[in-house]
Amino acid sequence: MIDFTPCEVNKFKAYGGANGNKIHVRYQGKGYMLKFPPVPGRSKTMSYTNSCISEYLACHIYESLGIKAQETLLGTYTDRRGKEKIVVACRDFTDEEKRLIEFAQLKNTCIDSEQNGYGTELSSIMAAIDEQTLIQQDELEAFFWDMFIVDALLGNFDRHNGNWGILVNEGKQTAEIAPVYDCGSCLYPQLAVKEMQGVLEREEEIDKRIFVYPTSAIEEQGKKVSYFEFISSLKHQGCNAALKRIHARIDMERISRLVEDVPFLEPVQREFYKIMIRERKEKILDYSMELLLK
């Protein structure tokens, strides 16, 4: 296990976001954002019990699918009260003279947009992708839909415009799509081990967490879209193309090995993650691919 407690802390760097405390540390000569789990809760502010594990595992699954994701390391940190916590270290990709422009900020520069930067109406997002000039439109749109399909596989309920974006180097006048980051809302982070066991014991509970919730944060006509209903409708060609790309790359044996390699997990958690990912693949992505190939 990696113990991040002795790591040098950069007190001159701070991070936003509502889900848990974050500090910047140096580990093996590299800068990382160290994310702490929020206090478990059931409020509408979405406090996560397993978000550090979700962050770690989801980023590794993204990488297994050929999509560049933030480097994540799982470990522990002991605070000044002597309490040890499971934490996730996320490589700070702004350390190398690069600056992150969140898509919300980029969207705010699109003066023809009908919504502000954080508006998640799909038509507004597509318009901003078309209007922005930092990245080729077709490249950025393909990335958006690839991310949407993987988030559907992993059950991400919070992929909004503030947690994906573009890395720029103003001095060199360069821009690139940032690695996928902020995946702590994947893989049902609020479920305790006992609840996971309860879900696995009843098929209807599994189906509820596939067909009913979580939904995507993306909206159509002001309503968050159902991953199953949207993807299986085959109504958006960009989404269909991404479904074909990502579906062909999914290797469930490799994903199962990734789950097995995650430290700290109890046997029920390993079983839960493997079953839910498999069920989401079969009931959302496989089903939609069958319709697409008819």
PASEKOL-295848 format. One record per residue: y, x, z of N, C-alpha, C, O in turn. Coordinates in steps of 0.001 Angstrom, whole numbers, plus 500000, padded with zeros to 6 digits. Layout:
residues N
YXZYXZYXZYXZ;...
//
This chain:
residues 294
498804500841500000500000500000500000501252500880500000501293501924500652;502246500452499276503524501155499268504358500656500440504560499451500596;504839501572501256505749501230502346507152501636501912507459502824501812;507999500646501657509348500926501176510345501181502306511520501438502045;509890501111503554510797501253504694511586502560504678512786502542504952;510945503712504362511698504974504408512635505187503220513387506162503205;512608504308502235513389504540501018514890504548501301515389503816502156;515586505397500557517053505447500648517637504140500124517250503663499057;518569503565500879519218502317500494520612502608499951521393503329500571;520913502041498791522248502165498202523090500983498658522987499891498100;523914501197499661524715500101500225525875499700499326526547498703499590;526118500470498260527216500154497354526783499273496185527578498982495292;525532498853496196525046497966495153524482496708495796523694496783496738;524890495555495283524443494280495841524052493343494706524460493529493559;523256492335495044522729491406494049523024489968494468523110489655495655;523175489105493468523363487690493710522031486969493774520974487584493913;522107485641493670520889484833493724520670484257495099521059484849496106;520040483089495135519909482356496390518567482541497080518422482172498245;517582483106496389516215483077496913515810484385497567515169485231496944;516187484542498822515776485711499582516779486849499540517588486938498616;516728487719500541517614488868500610517170489943499628515995490019499268;518117490776499196517846491821498211518650493060498556519826492959498906;518027494230498460518737495492498637518320496435497506517275496255496882;519161497445497257518855498439496233518310499683496923518941500227497829;517125500132496486516516501322497071516133502302495971516021501941494799;515935503561496383515427504584495481513977504857495854513664505147497009;513089504760494855511671505038495083511170505913493951511243505535492782;510664507073494301510178508057493333511211508335492244510888508414491059;512453508479492679513537508856491785514107507746490931514975507996490094;513631506500491126514120505375490335514756504320491239514428504210492420;515664503555490659516323502497491411515566501181491295515135500796490208;515411500502492416514735499213492447515535498207493268516168498557494264;515492496965492833515968495869493667514789495428494526513771494983493997;514916495545495831513851495148496741514121493715497196515132493429497837;513194492825496849513374491402497148512493491007498327511307491332498379;513102490301499265512413489852500465512098488362500342512855487620499717;510986487920500935510657486490500871511623485678501723511942486076502843;512090484545501207512923483675502019512095483049503137510865483091503113;512779482476504105512080481759505170511382480557504556512026479773503859;510088480386504790509367479245504207510002477922504592510432477741505732;510061477007503653510655475710503935510302474696502877509669475025501874;510707473470503099510430472385502160511713471688501735511687470524501336;512804472374501816514073471742501482514325471797499993513606472468499254;515357471082499552515709471058498137516290472391497674516473472595496473;516581473295498594517102474603498197515988475531497722516253476669497334;514742475052497749513609475791497201513405477149497872513613478193497254;513003477127499121512589478355499788511126478621499451510296477716499532;510809479847499078509469480160498588508670480904499648509215481743500366;507400480605499745506545481339500666505835482492499982505522483488500635;505573482389498695504819483413497971505593483974496782504992484467495827;506900483904496833507680484256495645507556485730495266507632486065494084;507368486616496247507232488041495920505946488301495140505932489094494199;504872487630495538503607487760494814503736487141493425503255487706492443;504390485969493342504612485330492044505396486243491111505059486384489936;506443486860491644507280487774490848506450488927490294506515489249489108;505677489532491171504860490682490792503832490304489729503751490949488684;503053489266489992501962488898489098502470488367487765501941488728486714;503487487516487793504004486931486558504539488006485618504307487934484412;505250488997486145505772490064485287504636490863484652504738491273483495;503557491087485396502419491810484831501706490975483769501211491523482784;501649489676483955501041488815482936501907488811481677501378488861480567;503214488752481834504110488851480677503819490128479887503693490092478663;503712491246480590503432492520479919502095492471479182501969493024478089;501090491808479778499777491722479140499829490933477841498945491060476994;500876490111477685501035489293476487501972489945475463502376489315474486;502304491204475703503117491944474748504601491672474830505336491956473884;505057491121475955506481490843476145507007491770477235506479491786478347;508031492530476923508569493480477885509113492745479096509936491838478970;508644493147480274509073492513481514509515493586482503509192494766482361;510251493148483489510726494055484522509543494689485250508591494000485616;509607496002485460508559496694486221508602496211487664509664496213488287;507457495798488202507406495310489580506326496034490366505251496333489844;506630496314491633505707496950492563505641496094493828506661495588494296;504457495937494366504292495141495580504073496083496755503349497071496635;504692495782497884504543496635499053505021495952500310505096494725500376;505344496749501306505806496208502588507121496865503000507480497942502522;507816496195503888509050496733504462509127496254505905508967495065506180;509371497181506823509497496830508240510969496829508625511650497850508520;511458495667509075512887495566509403513182496150510781512277496632511462;514436496106511187514853496738512440514256496072513671514255496648514759;513750494858513495513088494167514617511614494535514704510905494081515601;511155495366513762509761495760513758508856494782513039507633494882513142;509434493836512311508639492841511595508346493334510183509261493652509422;507057493393509841506648493840508509506598492660507550506057491604507876;507167492849506364507208491780505367506643492279504044506782493452503698;506004491372503309505586491676501945506815491559501046507509490542501072;507083492589500255508263492619499393507846493012497978506776493582497764;508704492701497029508474493126495654509663493979495218510821493596495383;509341495146494655510375496044494137510475495826492632509489495974491910;511656495477492167511896495188490750512781496290490178513904496497490638;512279496983489191513022498096488581514391497616488130514512496624487411;515414498332488562516785497983488191517088498559486809517354499752486665;517043497693485797517243498193484432518714498388484082519041498690482934;519610498217485065521029498521484820521394499908485355522567500282485352;520398500670485813520669501998486363521102503006485302521771503987485624;520734502781484058520955503778483013522178503433482148522083503348480924;523309503239482802524580502953482131524520501684481288525273501529480327;523624500788481655523534499511480957524014498403481877523918498499483100;524527497361481269525029496218482028524332494958481542524177494739480341;523917494141482487523256492891482135524287491798481880525140491524482725;524199491184480717524967489973480443523981488807480484523159488646479582;524071488003481532523199486838481609523486485918480426524610485872479927;522466485186479979522686484275478868523779483263479197524504482820478306;523899482895480467524972481975480867526342482562480555527238481854480095;526501483858480806527776484518480492527980484600478989529078484361478486;526910484941478275526990485016476817527332483651476240528129483545475308;526738482628476786526966481261476316528416480833476543528968480051475770;529024481351477608530420481022477884531370481580476827532487481089476668;530917482614476100531770483189475061531691482391473763532466482624472835;530749481449473703530567480646472488531475479423472580531131478431473223;532616479499471943533651478484472140533287477138471527533913476127471845;532285477111470654531872475834470071530838475098470921530457473969470614;530384475758472003529356475144472851529909473910473544531059473894473981;529076472870473641529492471625474274529307471652475782529775470749476474;528625472680476309528401472795477736528877474156478216529072475075477421;529066474277479552529384475595480088528146476473480066527075476035479645;528291477717480520527208478685480403525917478278481076524833478628480608;526021477540482174524820477180482916524225475846482469523215475410483020;524828475201481489524273473966480966522973474242480231522942475082479332;521899473552480597520573473859480042520091472822479030518891472731478768;520995472051478466520613471147477385520141471992476198520838472917475779;518977471680475664518365472514474627519267472679473414519398473785472892;519886471605472959520739471698471771521895472661471994522299473373471074;522431472686473219523526473588473543523054475040473580523769475941473140;521857475263474102521287476617474132521054477127472711521380478271472396;520486476267471848520228476669470466521529476988469731521594477930468942;522561476192470000523861476431469358524444477767469791525018478492468978;524297478097471087524827479362471588524039480546471030524627481577470704;522719480411470915521907481470470313522354481719468874522388482861468416;522690480660468178523129480776466784524515481387466672524801482119465724;525393481083467654526791481526467571527003482945468071527866483652467551;526234483383469069526437484725469638526186485794468563525484485552467581;526768486962468768526686488009467741526120489333468263526121490324467533;525641489370469503525113490622470050523717490939469521523384492101469288;522900489899469333521510490060468905521295489194467666521871488112467550;520464489674466745520139488861465574519639487486466029518797487386466922;520162486439465408519865485074465844518369484783465866517864484212466832;517652485172464805516222484858464749515439485618465809514451485103466333;515863486837466132515198487634467167515386487004468546514434486898469319;516612486587468853516889486007470161516220484642470314515724484308471389;516208483856469236515561482541469305514053482692469496513450481949470271;513438483653468793512001483880468946511675484305470370510669483872470933;512521485151470955512311485573472344512410484377473281511586484231474184;513400483525473081513568482344473924512309481487473917511836481066474972;511765481229472732510588480364472643509334481063473153508474480414473749;509208482373472934508082483107473517508113482982475042507086482746475679;509293483142475607509455483033477056509136481618477535508543481444478600;509519480625476769509236479231477107507725478984477168507244478323478088;506980479507476202505526479302476162504848480005477340503957479437477970;505266481239477640504651481940478771505018481259480081504185481156480981;506254480795480196506642480053481401505823478772481539505530478344482656;505451478159480419504579476979480468503204477361481004502617476622481794;502695478503480578501400478982481058501433479250482557500452479005483259;502570479755483047502684480176484446503357479137485339503502479358486542;503768478015484767504364476958485570505718477311486167505979476995487328;506576477955485400507900478342485901508846477145485874509100476575484813;509365476766487037510249475601487101511726475969487130512573475087487269;512056477272487000513459477645487213513950478708486237514687479609486636;513559478623484964514075479554483958515365478979483393515362478311482359;516464479247484083517766478745483658518531479846482928517994480930482702;519770479573482562520538480531481764521021481743482548521553482692481973;520833481706483868521270482828484685520176483842484951520435484860485594;518953483599484477517898484584484748517158485046483493515949485276483514;517897485173482427517468485946481261518727486368480520519774485738480671;518640487418479730519883487851479106519775489092478240518709489431477726;520922489764478095521085490889477170521554492120477943522424492023478808;520972493276477625521447494543478177522393495189477171522055495346475998;523583495563477641524550496192476747524982497548477302525009497759478514;525311498438476411525930499713476760527255499745476016527300499995474811;528331499488476746529649499374476095530078500695475479530702500716474418;529742501812476150530129503110475621529491503394474274530137503922473369;528215503041474144527486503280472900527545502091471948527077502176470813;528120500983472412528247499762471600526858499296471121526658499001469943;525907499239472073524559498786471746524183497583472607524730497380473691;523250496804472110522772495636472847521286495446472569520815495712471463;520556494988473572519130494703473438518772493571474387519445493361475396;517715492845474064517260491780474946516708492408476217515901493336476157;517140491906477358516683492440478637515207492106478860514730491069478399;514486492975479562513110492608479936513115491292480720514087490972481404;512037490547480615511926489308481390511991489659482870511347490607483319;512766488895483622512927489154485049513052487831485809513118486758485210;513080487930487104513249486773487996512162485723487750512447484602487326;510934486103488019509788485215487796509214484655489102508061484224489136;510003484660490162509522484192491455509257482707491529508683482229492508;509671481956490494509427480511490479508163480149489711507890478970489487;507396481145489309506124480903488634505000480726489656505136481123490814;503902480132489224502646480141489970502751479484491346502165479963492317;503498478389491419503508477525492605503824478302493891503007478309494812;504977478948493971505264479833495110505378479117496452505289479769497493;505571477799496462505730477099497733504414476711498395504402476315499560;503313476820497670502039476371498226501467477386499213501308478561498885;501160476923500421500457477746501393498979477780501035498509476979500226;498252478709501639496838478884501311496054477592501538495214477228500716;496316476907502627495606475657502928495857474623501845494940473901501453;497090474543501358497419473588500296496747473969498987496309473099498235;496666475264498714495972475710497503494522475245497516494007474764496507;493866475390498664492488474951498783492372473458498532491437473002497872;493329472694499062493313471251498857493464470862497401492828469914496941;494299471583496671494482471310495243493184471577494488492775470775493649;492541472696494782491323473074494056490176472091494283489266471999493459;490215471364495383489125470447495708489223469116494982488280468325495009;490374468853494322490554467553493672491152467740492284492254468270492140;490416467300491260490863467449489879492196466769489636493024467268488874;492407465621490288493673464905490086494872465682490629495986465551490123;494633466495491666495718467314492201496035468463491252497195468842491089;494999469015490630495221470047489614496015469461488452497006470047488016;495581468303487949496251467678486801497696467305487118498570467403486258;497941466883488345499306466530488735500231467732488593501391467594488206;499701468916488912500509470143488845500529470758487448501077471840487239;499926470056486503499987470465485102500813469489484281501683469900483513;500546468208484440501179467184483603502450466575484214503320466101483484;502557466588485538503708465948486188504765466965486599505943466801486282;504356467994487289505273469051487711504494470356487790503272470323487941;505150471485487695506587471639487514507031471359486081506279471569485130;508249470887485948508859470758484629509599472054484296509760472933485142;510038472145483063510929473237482684512330472936483203512662471783483474;513150473974483339514558473769483680515368473342482455516498472872482591;514790473505481256515452473094480020515513471571479950514568470887480342;516613471052479458516804469608479404516973469106477973517452469821477093;516567467861477769516880467112476551517488465790476983516877465020477724;518697465540476510519438464337476878519524464184478394519369463091478940;519777465312479056520009465309480493518775465232481355518897465142482577;517578465265480768516336465173481531515505466435481321515311466881480190;515012467011482431514176468199482331512909467877481554512286466838481773;512530468768480647511403468474479768510079468820480443509984469780481208;509077468025480147507704468310480547507144469361479601507225469208478383;506576470427480156505982471453479291504929470840478371504918471107477170;504046470019478938502974469437478135503533468544477037503162468694475873;504414467624477389504923466670476410505728467365475323505614467017474148;506537468342475703507387469002474711506557469842473750506714469731472534;505673470685474288504908471586473424503952470807472541503835471097471350;503262469817473108502274469059472331502915468107471326502237467611470426;504224467844471470504907466993470489505055467690469143505201467033468113;505019469025469150505128469848467922506418469574467170506481469762465955;507449469131467880508673468705467192509659469832466918510629469630466187;509436471010467485510372472108467256509620473277466635508704473824467249;509997473659465427509282474695464694509318476045465409508346476799465362;510425476347466065510503477605466803509505477657467931508902478699468188;509326476545468604508344476453469682506929476551469123506077477223469704;506675475886468004505348475949467376504980477377466986503848477816467190;505950478096466422505698479477466007505383480359467210504505481220467149;506114480134468314505862480908469529504503480567470121503808481446470631;504122479302470057502807478887470543501711479656469816500769480139470444;501826479771468508500835480528467735500823481996468146499754482581468322;502006482598468300502087484021468642501462484297470003500615485179470144;501891483535470997501463483802472371500007483418472581499265484136473250;499594482287472013498217481832472206497222482881471713496174483086472326;497549483534470618496653484540470050496536485780470938495569486534470827;497501485990471804497509487189472653496876486966474024496613487932474740;496631485741474395496146485459475754494704485927475904493815485497475168;494492486805476856493163487315477181492901486936478636493382487606479551;492146485871478850491941485376480203491173486372481075491380486416482288;490308487153480483489595488160481278490580489200481807490482489637482954;491516489585480971492527490564481413493409489965482498493735490636483478;493798488701482328494618488050483339493851487932484656494430488122485726;492567487624484591491747487550485804491697488899486513491731488964487741;491615489970485733491611491304486349492944491600487025492984492216488090;494037491157486402495352491343487018495416490621488359495931491163489337;494895489401488403494882488648489658494038489376490701494433489477491863;492883489880490290492005490582491230492666491834491791492373492240492916;493550492444491019494185493697491433495397493497492342495935494472492866;495835492248492539497008492001493376496637492231494839495705491601495338;497344493118495537497056493314496963497516492128497799498281491288497326;497054492061499026497465491083500044496844489701499888496870488918500837;496285489373498723495836488005498489494552487681499258493675488531499412;494460486444499733493215485934500301492347485411499158492870485090498091;491033485319499361490142484855498285490549483516497678490424483328496468;491029482591498490491443481279497982492628481423497038492707480730496024;493541482314497366494699482528496495494272483087495144494779482650494111;493355484040495133492883484604493868492231483511493012492478483416491810;491402482696493652490742481623492926491764480624492400491662480164491262;492749480292493226493773479320492831494538479810491609494694479063490643;495019481050491634495794481563490506494973481581489224495462481181488167;493748482035489310492911482116488106492604480732487546492647480526486333;492296479794488420491964478442487949493186477748487375493089477109486327;494333477854488031495524477140487556496022477712486234496468476960485368;495953479026486065496374479609484782495423479169483681495857478812482585;494116479193483970493133478751482986493324477280482621493264476911481448;493553476444483635493733475012483392495001474747482591495002473895481702;496076475462482889497325475282482137497145475740480690497667475113479768;496412476824480498496145477272479133495365476212478370495737475852477254;494287475711478963493422474765478262494113473430478016494013472878476920;494810472905479013495325471544478931496703471437478287497110470356477861;497424472561478216498734472544477548498678473327476242498943472775475174;498336474611476321498419475463475130497253475251474173497467475101472970;496021475237474684494875475011473796494968473640473125494739473503471923;495306472641473920495425471282473390496468471201472282496242470579471243;497618471841472519498695471806471527498322472599470279498692472215469170;497594473701470447497153474473469286496188473666468424496243473738467196;495311472906469054494388472061468281495149471056467445494796470808466292;496202470468468023497026469517467253497745470229466118497866469692465017;498220471434466388498996472179465396498130472584464205498612472663463076;496858472838464465495975473315463402495290472192462613494564472456461654;495521470952463018494911469823462304495522469664460914495133468766460168;
//
